[in-house]
Amino acid sequence: MKRRSFIAGTATAITGLGISTNSCAPPPKKKIEQLFKVCATVDQQKVSFYAEVINESIKVVHIADTHLFMDDKRGIPFQDYSNRMAKAYNQTTHFLTREKTNPKESFERTLAFAKEVNADVITLVGDIFSFPSEAAIDWVYSKLDATGIPYIFIAGNHDWHYEGMEGSLESLRNTWIEKRLLPLYHENHPLMAAYDFKGIRFLAIDNSTYQINKEQLAFLSAQITTGLPLVLLVHIPMYAPGKNISFGCGNPFWGAATDRNFELERRPKWPESGHTQTTFDFYKKVFDAPNLMGIFAGHKHRNSIEVIKGKPQIVSDDNASGGYLDIDFLPLEDQHKKII
């Protein structure tokens, strides 16, 4: 597996996958004339998005929170940091059938489904791994490659976290993306990248520390100015009034006073001051964006939909328990245009 520095370099195009990317370079500006009107329907894991700006149907299989824990002798030196999460999801219960399953079986079944329905893209939005195990990452990389289906990966808070290892969340994320996860990004910037499919731009933005940095805010701002239909992919859901602290990106209650798990997860406590202003600015820009069609997330291990300022956010069940989202982006038919 090829590994290279993402700190020193910027993104290049994906080759051979049928998709184009636009990672950090500012896109051309385009006047945004009107809000994109979207109709979204959800029936368990089946999601349908309809909009006039969609010209061709796009099939997406969305995966979050597989929590693969497999490891080999390369992980022995890190067992003091991986021990708890290596035991957390050894056996699970399927979210629909209630039969016993496990993360590896669930992931393989979901990839088989993606092939069966001829998905245009697989989106993996974090916590695919319970810790940055080389064995698990190699296995996922090979399985994804074997499907022949383009995929988008962003990290979750467990993908790069060895519990109890010293360092800030940001430095640990950078270290283990660099050392382990980098091949999954197709040589694009791991913290922010844009992927184009049939006229829709998918923005993969890493909020796995619960926060957003200035470069990510600038990236989002530049993408909005293109006027293209946008879909945002994040691991941690954007806050919605009434939701709990796990909806932690832009959550006004997020901070040291509400951090109940820092000792269990052996990580730095969330800041006393809560979110940075940059994170709140990002939140506002997301929901003010006239060309953002919707948001897809994970982290919660429970399916939900929130509508914030008219924009739907859909959170997936955990893939460790067999969950996924089967998403269709579809053009509005003439009959629909007459009534909408």
N, C-alpha and C positions, 0 to 999 in steps of 0.2 A: 504494500500500500504506500502510495506516494504521500509524503508529508512535506510541508513547506511553511515558512513563516507567514502568518497573516498580519502581524504587526508591522512588518516592513513593507509588505506589498499590498496592492489593490487587486480588484477582481479582474478576471478575464472571462471570456465567453465560454459557456458549456458547448462542447462539440459532440456530435453524434447522438444527442438526446432529443432533438426536435424542439428545443426551447431556447429562447434567447434570454440573456440576463443583463442587468444594469445595476451594478452594485453601488459604487460610491461616486461615480462621476455625475455631475449635475445634469439632469435631462433637459431637453429643450422646453422652453416655456410655452404654454398654450392657454389662451383665454378660456376660462371655465364659464360657460354660459348659463347653466342651470343645474339644479340638483338632480342627480340620477334617481329616478323613481324605481323602487324595487319592491317586488312581492316575494315574500319568503314563506314557505310552509315547512313544518317539521312534523314528522310522524315517527317517533322513536329515533332510530339511527338514520332514517331517510330524510334528506333535506333537499328542497327544490328552491332555486332562486330564478325569478323571471324578471327581465328588464328589457326595455326597447334597445338599450345600447349593446345587448348581447346579440351577436350575429350568427354565431355557431354554438351548438351545444358543447359543453365541457363536462366531462365526468371526473370527479375528484374523490379519492378515497383518503379519508383524514384519520390519522392515528396519533394518539397521545397516551402517555403513561403506560407503556408496556412493562417497564421495570424489570428488564432482563438482568439476571444476577449470575449467569454462568461465568466461570473464571478458570484459569489454569495456573501452571507453575509460575508464570510471569506475574501473577497477582499475589504470590506468597509474601513478598516484602511489604505489601500494603494491607494485609489482613487486619491489622489493628484499626485501620480506618474504614474498612469495608464490611466488617463482621456483622453489624446490625442489619444493614440493608441486604446483605447476602442471604439473610434468613426471612426477610419481610414478605416475599411474594412467592415462596416455593410452591404453594398450591393455592389456587383461587377458585371461586365459584362463578360460572358463566352468568353474565348479567341477564340473559333471557331464559336459557334452559335450566339454570340452577345446577347443572352438572359440574363435576369437578374438572378443572382445567389447570393450565399453568401459563406463564408469560410466553414461553417459547412456542408452545402449541398455538396460542392465540395469535401471535404475530404471523406464524406460517399460514394459518387459516385466513387471516386478513389479506395477506399478499396473494393467496390463491384466489380469493374473491376479487381482488383488483384485476387479476389476469382474466378471470371469468367474464367480468363486465367490461373488459377492454378499457380500463381507466386511462385517461389522458395524463394524469399526474397523481402521485401519492404525496400527501403532505404529512410530515412527521414533526409535530410541534412540541417535542420535549419530553423528558423523562422516559425515553425509550430504554435507557439504562438506569439501573439503581445506583451505579457508581461507574467511574470510567475504566471498566475492565477491558483490557486489550482483547481477550478472547471473545467477549460479547460484541465489541465493536467490529472486529474482523468478521464475525458470523453475520451480523446485520449487513455489513457492506457487501458481502458475497451474495446474500439472499436478495438484496435489492437489485444488485447488478444482474442477477439471473432472471429477474422478471422482465427486463428490457423496457420497463416503464420509467419515465422521468420521475424524479422525486425531489422534494424540497425538505431540508432538515434545518431545524433550529433547536438549540439546547434548552433543556429545562433545568431546574435548580438541582436535580440529582445527577444529571448526566456528567457533570464535571466535579461533583462534590465527594471528596474523601473526608468522612466525618472525623473531626478532631485535628485535622491538618491545619497548621498555623498559616495565617495570611488573611487578608481582606477577601470578601466575596469576589470583588473585581479581579484581584490578582490571581486567585485560585481558578476562576473561570478562564482567564487568559492562559494560564499555565497548562491546564488539562485539555483545553481546546487545541492548543499548540502541540501538545505531546501525544494526544490520543484521537480526538474527534475530527481533526482537520480534513481527512479524506472525504468525509460525508458532505462537504460544502462545495464540491466541484470547483475548487479554487476561487470561490467567491468569498467576500468578507463575511465572517461568521456572525457578526453582530447586526448586519443589515444588508439585504440584497433584494433585488427586484427580478421577477421571473415573468415572462410574457407568454400567455397561451391564448391564441385565437382572439386577440384584441383586448383581453383582460390582463391586468398586471397584478400579480400576487407579491405583496411585500412581506418578507420574512424578517421580523425585528425581534432580537433577543432581549426579553425583559426578565431573564431568569434570576436576576438579583432583586427583582421587584421594581427596579428603578431604570430610568432612561438617561443616557448621557447626551451631551450637546451634539455630538456628531450624528447620533441617531435622530435627534430632533431636526437637525438641518436636512438630513436625508429624507425624512417624511415630508418636510416642507417643500423640498424640491420636487418630490414625486407628485404632490398635490397640484403643483403648477402645470403639470403636463396635461391635465384635463382628462387623462385616460381613466377608464373604470378601474377602481382599485379594490382589492381584497386584502385585509390585514391578517397576518398569521402571527400569533404570539402564544407563548406557553401559559403565562399567568393572565387570567381574564382581567379585562378592564373593570373597574369598580362600577357598580350600579346601586343606586339608593336601596337600602334594605338588605343588601347582600353582606355576607360575613367577611372576615379578614382575608380569607383565601382569594377573594376577588381583590387582589392586592395592588394592582397597578393603577395609581391615581386615587387610591383609597384615602380619604382624609383622616381615617382612624388608624392607619398603618404606622407603626413605630414601636419603640421600646415598651410602651405601656401595654400593647396588645400582643407582644411576642411571647407566646406560650411554649414554643418548641425549641428554642435555641439550645437549651441544655440537652434535650433528647437528641437533637441533630448535631450537637457539638460543633456549633458554628458561631460567628460573632452575632451579638444581639443587634436587632434592628436599631437604627439611630433614634436617639431621644427626640430629635427634631422632626422625625417622620420623613416624608418624601422631600426631595429637592424640588426647587421651583421648576427646574427643567422637566421633571417628571410630570408635574401638574400642567405645564405648558404643552407637553406632548399629549396628555389626556384631552385637553381642550381642543387642540388642533385636530385630533382624530375625529371628534364628534362634531366639529365645525366643517370638516372637509366635504365639499359639495359632491365630490366624485367618489367617495368611499361607499361601496355597496354593502359591506358587512365585515364582521370580525369572526375568526374561528380560533378557539383556544382549547386548553386542556386543564391540567393541574388539579382540578376539583374531584376527579374520579366520579363524576355524576353529571349526566346530561342536563342541560338547562338552556333556556333562551332568555335573553334580556334585550329589551328595546330601549335604547338611550338616544334621545333626540331624533327619533325616527330611524335609527340605524340598528339592525339586528346583530347581536353577538350570540354565537352558538358555541356551547361548551360540550365536549365529547365525554362520554363514559370512558373509563380507563380500559385500555387495550389488554392489560393484565388479566382482566375478567372478560375478555372477548369483545369489548366495546370498540366501535369505530363509527365514523360518519360516512354515509354514501350520499355524496353531494352532486346534484346536477345544476349547472348554470344553463338556462334555457331562454331562447328568444320568446318574446310575447307573440302569441298567435293573434290573428286579426280579431277573433271573437273576444279575446282578452282586452285588446286595445279599445274596443267599443265600450267596455264596462268599467275600465280603470281610468 
